[in-house]
């Protein structure tokens, strides 16, 4: 590896990208060759700039950090990876036991410096089998929490605690089992992507429901009832979606 360490920063949050770029620019022997807000942009930059190291966010809208790694396998250039993550302890252990390194958000300068020093000291080779095992370990457990952007920063929420999501233009209200109602600056389509593959059902243009809390469906009046600790709520949904729900529960 050359003395100058070329680094690519990948994070869907502009503020996070700029912070990492600023922190890296303060260090000798490091060059930030690009920043990317999503996986496709990151892959394109990686092929062009051929960085030695990628600082990679895990949870991003659309494709996640693991899909970035899968896409660059066999590309002829596979840089080192340091995950920048807010994942729970089990995931940290999985990452630590793999060929990758990690930094917890919020990122501190000394932690970033230490991770880069570890990378410089011992350039790790990515083995396909170990990579596959890591991804399967993390995905089989599922994300403990998802990251939802807010006006002030972001929330980390357990999908199991989401009762329903309600669209309001480019914003989305998140109703939680605790009774709290959070507001995210992400639209409902984006939230649906983050929760894809779970127990969530797009009931209409305005609502995404967690079927775990569905207790009653009224075909005649096109309503469904959701029950969660100490609360119930009735949500109107189209007749076509009523039929889709019935098909789901009669499989």
N, C-alpha and C positions, 0 to 999 in steps of 0.2 A: 504494500500500500504506500502511496506517496506520503511525504511529510505533511502536505496540506490536506487536512481532512475535509472532504466535500460532504455537506449535509443537506438533505431535503426534509422540509417540515410539512407534515400533512395533518390538518385539523380543520373541521368544518366551521369553527368559530374564528372570525377574523382577528378578534382581540387576542386569542390564544396564539395564533400564528405570529402576530406581530411581537408579542411578548417573548416567545422563544427565539425569534429572529434577533431581537434586541439583545437578549442574554448571550446568544452565541457570538454576535458581532463584537462583544467585549473581550473575546478570548483570542489569543494568538494561535496561529496554526489551524484555524477553522474558517471555512468559507461556506456560507449558505447559498447554495446554487439554485434554490427555488423554494416556493411555498405553494401548497395546493389545498383547495377546500373540499375536494372529493376524490374518490378513488380513480376515476377515469383521467382526471387532470394529473394526478400523481403518477400514474403509469406512463403517461406521455412525457412528463418531465424526467422521470427516471430513465427512460430510454434515451432521451436526448443528452441529459447532463451526466449520467452514470455516477451518481453519488456513492460514497463509501458507506454512508450511514443514513438511515431514515428515522426521524422522530415521528412516530405514527400513533394517532388517536385511534382507539378501538371502536367506540360507539359513534357512528356517523349516519346521517340519513341516507337511504338508498343502500349502497354497498358499504360494508364495514371494513375495519382494518385487516381482518383475516382474509377477506376476499382480495384485498390488494396483494397480500403475500401469495395467495394461490395464483393470481394472474401473472405475477412476475416469475414464478417458478418455470425453469426451462427456457427463460428468455435470453440466456447467455450472460446476464449480469444480475446477480442476486446480492444486493447490499446488505449490510448488517441492519438490524432493527432494534430500536428501543421503543417499547410501548409507552405512551403517555396516557395514563388510565385512572379512572375512578372506581375500578372494580373491587369487589369484596375480597376477603382474605383467601378464600379457596382458589380464586383465580390468580391472585398474586403468587400463591404457592406453585400453581401449575406453570406460571411464567418463569418463576425462579428456577424450577427444576428442568426447564427446557433450555434451548440454545439461545433464548432471547433475554433481554434485560428489560427493566421497567422503571418508570418514574411516576409517582402518585401526583395527581392534581390536588391542590394548586402547586405548580412547579416552583421550587426554590433554587436559587443559583448554585448553592453548594451541592445539592442533589444532582443537578444537571451536570456539573463539573465532574462529580464522582463517576457518574454513568459513562461519560465520554472517556474518562481516564481508564475505566475498566475495559471499554471497547478498544482503546488504543493499545493497552497492555496485552490483551488477549483477543485477537480477531477471531470471532467464532464462525465456524462453518455450519451453514444451515443444512441439516440432514432431512430429506423428504419424509422419512418415517417419523422422526421426532416432531416435525412440523404438523403432520397429520394427526398424531396422537394429542398434541397440544390443543389443536382446534376442536377435535372431537371431545376432549375433556371439558373444555369451556362451554361448548355448545350443548353437550348432553345435559349439563347442569342448568343451562339457560342463563340469560343475564339476570342477576339478582335484582338489579334496578336499571331503569332506562333514564337517560338524560333528556330533560325537557327544558328548552330555553325560556327565560322570562325576561322582563324588561331590565331587571337588575343583575341577572346572571343566569343560573340554571338550577333546576330541581333534580334530585335523584329519587325516583319513585319505583316501588315494587309493582309490576303489572298486576299482580294478584289483588292489590288494594284498589285498583281502578274499577269503579262500578260502571260508569259510562263517560263518554266524551261528547261534548256539544260544541258544534262549530259556531263561530261568530266572526264572519269575514276571514281575515288572516290570523285571527286568534282562535284558541280553543279552550273551553272550560273543562277541567278534569274533576269529576266528582269522585271522592275517595271514601272508602268504608268508614274512615274515622269521622266523617261528616264534613271534613274540610273540602272547600271548592277552590282549586288552584287555577290560575290563568297562565297559559303558555303562549308565546309569540309564534308558535308553529301552527300551520293550518291542519285541518282534520286529516287531509290526505297524507301528510307527513307523519302524523301520529299513527295512522293506520299501518303505514309501512314499518314503523318501529315495533308495533305490536303484532305484526303478521305471524301466523303460524300458531297462535295461542288460542284462547277461548273467546276471541273478539269477533263480532259480527257487525258489518256495516248495514245498519237498519234503514238509513235514509241519507240524503245529502247532508243532513245536520247532525246525525247521531251515530256513534260507534258504541255498541253495547258489549259488556262482558257477560256472556251467556251463563257464567257461573252463578250470577245473581238473578237470572230470569226465573220467575215463579209462576206466572200466569200469562196467557195470551187470549185476547178477546177478538175473535174473528169478525164478529158483527160490527163492532165499533173501531176496529183496527187500532187497538191499544195493546201494549204489553206492560206487565208489572214487574219491576225489579225490587227485590228485598235485600237489605243488608242491615247489619246490626243497629237496631233501634229506628230504622227508617224504611219507608217504601216510596217509590215514585212511579208514576204512570207516564209512558211515552207513546205518542201517536206515531205509527209507522204505516207505510203504504201497504195495500192489500197484497201486492206481489211479494213483498218481503215477508208478510205473514205466511204465505205459501212456502217460501224458501225455508223459513224457520221450522215449519211442520215437516218438511222433507229432511232437515237435519236431524230432528229428534225421532224420526221413524226409520232411520237407516238400520 
